[in-house]
Amino acid sequence: MYKNIAENKRNTVLLMLGFILLISAIGFLFAWYLQDYRILIYVFVISVVYVLFQYFAASRLTVAMTGARKIDKKDNRRLYNIVENLTLTAGLPMPEVHIIEDSAPNAFASGRDPKHALVCATTGLLNIMDDKELTAVMAHEISHVKNYDIRVSTLVFGLVSLVGLIADIGWRFAFYGGRRNRDNDDSSPLGLIIILITSIVAPIAASLAQMAVSREREYLADSSATMLTRYPEGMIAALKKLETHGAPMKQQNPATEAMFISNPLRKKSLSGLFSTHPPLEKRIQRLENAKTKF
C-alpha cells in the first residue's frame, strides 16, 4: 500500500511535467507557423501557472461542475457518520462531505491530499444502498484519499480540460486564422496541417492518459475498501447494485468522469474500450476471486 502511495506521488510530478511538455509542444507549433517564438514563452508560462492553479483549486472547480453541495452532520447524519467512522479507522483527517441531488447512484472523492479532501455521494446512491453497501462505497472513496489517487485524478481533470481548450483554439485557428495567411507566401501549408492534426491528436492523448490513470486505481480502491471494512461482500453487493441501477448523471462533464466510482456519462458505442472505468463485472470478479485473501 505504501508503495502505491509513493508511486502515485511520483506519477503526480510526472503527469504535471508531461502535460506542460505537451502544451508547450503545441505552443511551439503555433510559434513556428506564425514565426513568433514569443508565443512559446507565453504558452509555457500559462501552462505552468495553470497547473499550479489546478493543483490548489481543481477540487473546488469539480464541486462547481458537478453541482455538489457541502453538508454538515445535521443535514445527513447517516452519510456523515459513515464517513467519520471510516476516516477514524483509516487514520485520516475528516474530509468535507458533499451530496449531489441526482437520482443516478454515484460517488467521488477529490482534493490535493488527505488534509484537503472531500467525498461526495448522490442522493440516488443514498436511496438504493443499505448501510453496509454505503459504507463500502464510501470506503472506496476514502481509499482514493488515502492512496493519493485524488491528487492525480484532480490534476488530470484540470489538465484534460486545458488540452481540450487548446485543441479548440487550434481548430478555430486552422479554419479561420489559416485562411488569413493563405495569401502570405511565407506561410506554410504544412504547418497548418500539423496544427490541425495536433488539435485532433492532443485531446485523444489526454483522454488515453486519463483512462490509464483511472482504471488500475479503481481496482486498487476496491481492494483497499475491502481491507478497510474487512467485509468484501459489502463492496461486491454495492458494485452489483451500481451495475443494475447505474444511470447517466444529469450534470455531465467528460473531464470529471474518472473521479466517479461508476461511469457517470451516457453509454456510447465502444465505451468499454475508451472508458476511464474498468467494467463493473470485472471489478466484481476480481473481488470474488480475492475474497479469501481479505
C-alpha positions as CSV (number, residue, x, y, z in Angstrom):
1,M,0.0,0.0,0.0
2,Y,2.8,2.4,0.9
3,K,4.5,1.5,-2.4
4,N,1.3,2.5,-4.3
5,I,1.1,5.8,-2.4
6,A,4.7,6.6,-3.2
7,E,4.1,5.7,-6.9
8,N,1.1,8.0,-7.0
9,K,3.1,10.9,-5.7
10,R,5.8,10.3,-8.3
11,N,3.1,10.0,-11.0
12,T,1.7,13.3,-10.0
13,V,5.0,15.0,-10.7
14,L,5.4,13.1,-14.0
15,L,1.9,13.9,-15.0
16,M,2.4,17.6,-14.4
17,L,5.6,17.7,-16.4
18,G,4.1,15.6,-19.2
19,F,1.2,17.9,-19.6
20,I,3.4,21.0,-19.5
21,L,5.6,19.5,-22.3
22,L,2.5,18.5,-24.3
23,I,1.0,22.0,-24.1
24,S,4.4,23.6,-24.8
25,A,4.8,21.4,-27.9
26,I,1.5,22.7,-29.2
27,G,2.6,26.2,-28.4
28,F,5.9,25.6,-30.3
29,L,3.9,24.6,-33.4
30,F,1.9,27.8,-33.2
31,A,5.1,29.8,-32.7
32,W,6.8,28.1,-35.6
33,Y,3.9,28.5,-38.0
34,L,3.5,32.2,-37.1
35,Q,7.3,32.8,-36.9
36,D,6.8,34.4,-33.5
37,Y,8.6,32.4,-30.8
38,R,7.3,34.7,-28.0
39,I,4.2,32.6,-28.3
40,L,6.1,29.6,-27.0
41,I,7.2,31.5,-23.9
42,Y,3.6,32.7,-23.3
43,V,2.2,29.2,-23.6
44,F,4.8,27.7,-21.4
45,V,4.2,30.3,-18.6
46,I,0.5,30.0,-18.9
47,S,0.7,26.2,-18.7
48,V,2.8,26.3,-15.5
49,V,0.5,28.8,-13.9
50,Y,-2.5,26.8,-14.9
51,V,-1.0,23.5,-13.5
52,L,-0.4,25.3,-10.1
53,F,-3.9,26.8,-10.2
54,Q,-5.3,23.3,-10.8
55,Y,-3.3,21.8,-8.0
56,F,-4.8,24.2,-5.5
57,A,-8.3,24.9,-6.9
58,A,-9.3,21.9,-9.1
59,S,-11.4,20.3,-6.3
60,R,-13.5,23.5,-6.0
61,L,-14.0,23.5,-9.7
62,T,-15.1,19.9,-9.5
63,V,-17.7,20.8,-6.9
64,A,-19.0,23.6,-9.1
65,M,-19.1,21.4,-12.3
66,T,-20.9,18.5,-10.6
67,G,-23.4,20.6,-8.6
68,A,-22.2,19.1,-5.3
69,R,-23.4,20.7,-2.0
70,K,-21.4,20.6,1.2
71,I,-23.3,19.2,4.2
72,D,-22.9,19.0,8.0
73,K,-23.8,16.2,10.3
74,K,-27.3,17.6,10.9
75,D,-28.0,17.6,7.1
76,N,-27.5,13.9,6.7
77,R,-26.4,12.1,9.8
78,R,-26.3,8.7,8.2
79,L,-23.7,9.6,5.4
80,Y,-21.7,11.9,7.7
81,N,-21.4,9.3,10.4
82,I,-20.2,6.6,7.9
83,V,-17.5,8.9,6.5
84,E,-16.5,9.9,10.0
85,N,-16.1,6.3,11.2
86,L,-14.2,5.3,8.1
87,T,-11.7,8.2,8.4
88,L,-11.1,7.3,12.0
89,T,-10.4,3.7,11.1
90,A,-8.1,4.8,8.2
91,G,-6.3,7.3,10.4
92,L,-7.1,10.2,8.2
93,P,-8.4,13.8,8.8
94,M,-12.1,14.2,8.4
95,P,-12.8,15.3,4.7
96,E,-15.6,17.6,3.7
97,V,-18.8,15.7,2.9
98,H,-20.9,16.7,-0.1
99,I,-24.1,15.5,-1.7
100,I,-25.3,15.8,-5.3
101,E,-29.1,15.9,-5.9
102,D,-29.2,13.3,-8.6
103,S,-31.2,10.0,-8.9
104,A,-28.2,8.3,-10.6
105,P,-26.3,6.3,-8.0
106,N,-22.7,7.5,-7.8
107,A,-19.9,8.9,-5.6
108,F,-16.5,10.6,-6.0
109,A,-13.6,11.9,-4.0
110,S,-11.4,14.9,-4.8
111,G,-8.7,17.1,-3.4
112,R,-4.9,17.5,-3.4
113,D,-4.1,15.5,-0.3
114,P,-5.9,13.9,2.8
115,K,-5.8,17.3,4.6
116,H,-7.7,19.0,1.7
117,A,-10.0,16.3,0.6
118,L,-13.7,15.9,0.0
119,V,-16.0,13.0,-0.6
120,C,-19.4,13.1,-2.3
121,A,-22.4,10.9,-2.9
122,T,-25.5,11.3,-4.9
123,T,-29.0,11.1,-3.5
124,G,-29.6,8.2,-5.8
125,L,-26.7,6.3,-4.1
126,L,-28.1,7.0,-0.6
127,N,-31.5,5.8,-1.7
128,I,-30.5,2.4,-3.1
129,M,-27.7,1.3,-0.8
130,D,-28.1,-0.2,2.7
131,D,-25.7,0.8,5.4
132,K,-23.1,-1.9,4.7
133,E,-23.1,-1.2,1.0
134,L,-23.0,2.6,1.5
135,T,-20.1,2.0,3.9
136,A,-18.3,0.0,1.2
137,V,-18.8,2.8,-1.4
138,M,-17.5,5.5,0.9
139,A,-14.6,3.2,2.0
140,H,-13.7,3.1,-1.7
141,E,-13.7,6.9,-1.9
142,I,-11.7,7.2,1.4
143,S,-9.2,4.7,-0.1
144,H,-8.8,7.1,-3.1
145,V,-7.9,9.8,-0.5
146,K,-5.5,7.6,1.4
147,N,-3.8,6.3,-1.7
148,Y,-3.4,9.9,-3.1
149,D,-5.4,9.0,-6.1
150,I,-7.4,12.2,-5.7
151,R,-4.3,14.3,-6.4
152,V,-3.7,12.6,-9.7
153,S,-7.3,12.5,-10.7
154,T,-7.9,16.1,-9.8
155,L,-4.9,17.2,-11.8
156,V,-5.9,15.1,-14.8
157,F,-9.4,16.6,-14.7
158,G,-8.0,20.1,-14.9
159,L,-5.3,19.4,-17.5
160,V,-7.6,17.4,-19.8
161,S,-9.9,20.5,-19.8
162,L,-6.9,22.7,-20.7
163,V,-5.8,20.4,-23.6
164,G,-9.4,20.4,-24.8
165,L,-9.4,24.2,-24.8
166,I,-6.1,24.5,-26.7
167,A,-7.4,21.9,-29.2
168,D,-10.5,24.0,-29.8
169,I,-8.3,27.1,-30.3
170,G,-6.2,25.0,-32.8
171,W,-9.4,24.1,-34.8
172,R,-10.6,27.7,-34.9
173,F,-7.1,28.9,-36.0
174,A,-6.9,26.2,-38.7
175,F,-10.2,27.1,-40.2
176,Y,-10.3,30.9,-39.7
177,G,-6.8,32.1,-38.8
178,G,-5.2,30.0,-41.5
179,R,-7.4,31.5,-44.2
180,R,-6.0,34.9,-43.5
181,N,-2.5,33.6,-44.1
182,R,-3.2,31.9,-47.4
183,D,-2.1,34.9,-49.4
184,N,1.2,35.1,-47.5
185,D,3.9,33.4,-49.4
186,D,5.9,32.8,-46.2
187,S,3.0,30.8,-44.6
188,S,3.5,27.0,-44.7
189,P,0.5,24.8,-45.5
190,L,2.4,22.0,-43.8
191,G,2.4,24.0,-40.6
192,L,-1.3,24.5,-40.8
193,I,-1.8,20.8,-41.4
194,I,0.4,19.9,-38.4
195,I,-1.6,22.3,-36.2
196,L,-4.8,20.7,-37.4
197,I,-3.5,17.2,-36.7
198,T,-2.2,18.2,-33.3
199,S,-5.6,19.6,-32.4
200,I,-7.1,16.2,-33.1
201,V,-4.4,14.0,-31.5
202,A,-3.8,16.1,-28.3
203,P,-7.3,15.5,-26.8
204,I,-7.1,11.8,-27.7
205,A,-3.7,11.5,-26.0
206,A,-5.0,13.4,-22.9
207,S,-8.1,11.1,-22.8
208,L,-5.9,8.0,-23.0
209,A,-3.7,9.3,-20.2
210,Q,-6.9,9.9,-18.2
211,M,-8.0,6.3,-18.9
212,A,-4.7,4.8,-17.9
213,V,-4.6,6.8,-14.7
214,S,-8.1,5.8,-13.6
215,R,-8.5,2.1,-14.4
216,E,-5.9,0.5,-12.1
217,R,-6.8,3.0,-9.4
218,E,-10.4,1.8,-9.4
219,Y,-9.2,-1.8,-8.9
220,L,-6.9,-0.7,-6.1
221,A,-9.6,1.4,-4.4
222,D,-12.0,-1.6,-4.5
223,S,-9.4,-3.8,-2.8
224,S,-8.4,-1.1,-0.3
225,A,-12.1,-0.6,0.6
226,T,-12.5,-4.3,1.5
227,M,-9.3,-4.1,3.6
228,L,-10.7,-1.0,5.4
229,T,-14.1,-2.5,6.1
230,R,-13.0,-6.2,6.4
231,Y,-16.2,-7.0,4.6
232,P,-15.7,-7.8,0.9
233,E,-19.3,-8.8,0.5
234,G,-20.3,-5.2,1.1
235,M,-18.2,-3.9,-1.8
236,I,-19.3,-6.7,-4.1
237,A,-23.0,-6.1,-3.3
238,A,-22.5,-2.3,-3.8
239,L,-20.9,-2.8,-7.2
240,K,-23.7,-5.2,-8.2
241,K,-26.3,-2.6,-7.4
242,L,-24.3,0.0,-9.4
243,E,-24.3,-2.4,-12.3
244,T,-28.1,-3.0,-12.0
245,H,-29.2,0.6,-11.2
246,G,-26.5,2.6,-12.9
247,A,-27.6,5.5,-15.0
248,P,-26.1,8.6,-16.6
249,M,-26.0,11.7,-14.3
250,K,-27.9,14.8,-15.2
251,Q,-24.9,17.1,-14.9
252,Q,-22.2,15.6,-17.1
253,N,-18.7,16.5,-18.0
254,P,-16.1,14.2,-19.5
255,A,-13.3,15.9,-17.6
256,T,-14.8,14.7,-14.3
257,E,-15.6,11.2,-15.5
258,A,-12.6,9.5,-13.9
259,M,-13.4,10.7,-10.4
260,F,-16.6,8.8,-10.0
261,I,-16.9,5.2,-8.7
262,S,-19.1,4.4,-11.7
263,N,-19.1,5.9,-15.2
264,P,-21.4,9.0,-14.9
265,L,-21.7,9.6,-18.7
266,R,-24.2,8.3,-21.2
267,K,-23.2,4.9,-22.6
268,K,-21.8,5.1,-26.1
269,S,-20.6,2.5,-28.6
270,L,-17.0,1.3,-27.8
271,S,-17.5,2.9,-24.3
272,G,-15.9,-0.1,-22.7
273,L,-12.7,0.4,-24.8
274,F,-12.3,4.0,-24.1
275,S,-13.9,4.4,-20.7
276,T,-11.9,5.6,-17.7
277,H,-13.6,2.8,-15.7
278,P,-13.0,-0.9,-15.9
279,P,-16.2,-2.9,-16.4
280,L,-18.1,-3.4,-13.2
281,E,-18.4,-7.1,-13.8
282,K,-14.6,-7.4,-14.0
283,R,-14.3,-5.4,-10.7
284,I,-16.8,-7.7,-9.1
285,Q,-15.0,-10.8,-10.4
286,R,-11.6,-9.6,-9.0
287,L,-13.2,-9.1,-5.6
288,E,-14.9,-12.5,-5.7
289,N,-11.6,-14.2,-6.6
290,A,-9.7,-12.3,-3.9
291,K,-12.2,-12.9,-1.0
292,T,-10.1,-15.5,0.7
293,K,-7.2,-13.1,0.9
294,F,-9.0,-10.4,2.8
